[in-house]
Amino acid sequence: MGCIGGEADQAFQYIKYNGGIDTEDSYPYESDDNRCRFNATTVGATVTGFTDIQSKNESALQEAVASIGPISVAIDSSHTSFQLYKQG
């Protein structure tokens, strides 16, 4: 696995498989789709597991925040209503 784009689940799998992810100081963001250059000596965070929460279920999201901890959220911006959104 590498840094060649993808979804959050793939990122979590990568972090878990490699035993961590570098700190931002040791591996700043790059806008290219290249292979990752993971360095196990500069690990800043690890993942022991992850789970998906049911879409459009605020109660499930609240429960996850309270019982699991940090939450990663993705927004599907392909809908015209989102692309033309201006305010409100």
N, C-alpha and C positions, 0 to 999 in steps of 0.2 A: 504494500500500500504506500501511497505517496501523497504529496500535497496537490495533486492534479484536480482541484475542485471537488465538488461533491456535497453531500448533505451532512447534517449534524451527526446522525447515527454513524456515518463512516468516520467522521473525525473522532468520535468517542471510541470507536473500535480501534482506530489507529493508536490513540493514546494508551488504551488498555493493553494492546498487543506489545507496544514498545516499552511499557513500564513508565510512561510519563511523556511530558511535552516540555520543550525548552522554555526558558523565561523570555520575555519580550526583549530584554536587554541583550541576551546572548544570541537571539535569532529574530531580528525585527521583521515586520510584515513585508512581504514582497508581492507585487501585483502580477507576477509571472506564474504560469502553471508549470513549474519545474518539480523535479523530485525533491523530497524533503531531505535535509541534512541533519537529522536528529543527532543530538550529542547527549549521551546519558550522564555526562558529568555536570550538565547545566539544567537539570530537571527543575521546573518550577511548580508543576502540579501533576497529579496522577488521577486516574479514574479506576474505580474498583467495579463499577457497573453502571448501567443506565436503563431507563425504561421509557417507553412512549406513553403519553397521556392522550386520552380520547379527545379528538378534535371537537371544538365548539362546546366544551363541557367546563364551565367556570368552576363548578363544585369540585371536579377532579383536579383542576389546576390549583385551587385553594388548598386542597388536601395535600397535594404534592409539595407545595411550598412549605406547608407546616410540618410535614413528616419526612420529606426526602431532603430538601435543601435547595441548592441552586437549580434554576430552571433555564433551559435553553429554549428560545422561541423562534420560530420561522414564520414569515409572512408570505403568502402567495400573492405576488403583485401582478399576476398576469391578467387579472380581471379589469375590464375597462373602467368599472366604477372606482377602482382603486387608483388607476393611472390618471383619471381625470379629477380626482379628489382635490379640493382647494382649501376648505376650512370646515370647522365645526366639530 
